[in-house]
């Protein structure tokens, strides 16, 4: 017997193919009303309270992301409340949760259990659902209880970015107390969450950005300092910062990078022997130069893509214990405002996540 009442329909934001004449390519984001299916065994209905953007949402509209499934719902990140369940005695009923943003990686330490099985919510076929909706039907074992100290807006800024940051900074870089950690491209959701996780571990965090304002904001959140990567000799500026804070012989223990390109050769002289560069994205250049200099110093380059369900569970527990609050840059009201979110993503001047708060006027009493 099912518990909770299910509305007949939900509004969803879907990706539609743009006309063949459109130059450059920019696929449409269309708000549609779609029927809600009856819950099957093992499923729950989540009334979404807030959803957040990731760069992949914009890349899909630009036609720069693989596996786009036109007609599918946008969004990997979202938080809300379980309002119905196929199980009438479900303990999750009326509890606040967020959706796990991926499928196909349960707990294996190094990589997904099966090659080709990994998929991310939103805009694709695996899995065939997205968060940019008023209501989402989802497998019960693919939601996680929201930390009590966060509201839905803050929680929606956590899952995909938080998992990626945890895997890169804590699992792969192994950031720990008193280490010197460099995080490149501060201001993006993953970079900020990586900084917050490293700070909670007791590490000394340094950042790079093309914006002095973002560097100041990072310092206000606890970073030791930062350098502008637009300066050709930015590594030498970082050397001076390290010397000032930790002495002349101080080195970086690990780098958490999203740019790619020349990062290994840029940090070679400031990265300790055996130090790590963990790369979770390549926005600057899709190749990384790795030379004999790095080999002789035993420096390691590690690729890091999102993480497992176990990683996400561990990370969320850590966030609860340390009362970490994800940084939110903009809060937009209603799915109708999603277009503004895409425009903000295009500009790229946000500091933190862009979130849409969802209020379902039609079914507000459900």
Secondary structure, 3 states (H helix, E strand, C coil): CCECCCCCEEEEEEEECCCCCCCCCCCEEEEEEEECCCCCCCEEEEEEEEEECCHHHHHHHCCCCCCCCCCCECCCEEEEEEEEECCCCCCCCCCEEEECCEECCCCCCCCCCCCCCCEECCCCCCCCCCCCECEEEEEHHHEEECCCCCCHHHHHCCHHHHHHHHHHHHHHCCCCCCCEEEECCCCCHHHHHHHHHHHHCCCEEEEEECCHHHHHHHHHCCCCEEEECCCCCHHHHHHHHHHHHHCCCCCEEEEEECCEECHHHHHCCCEEEEEEEEECCCCCEEEECCCHHHHHCCCEEEECCCCCHHHHHHHHHHHHHHCCCCCEEEEEECHHHHHHHHHHHHHCCCCCEEEEECCCCCCCCC
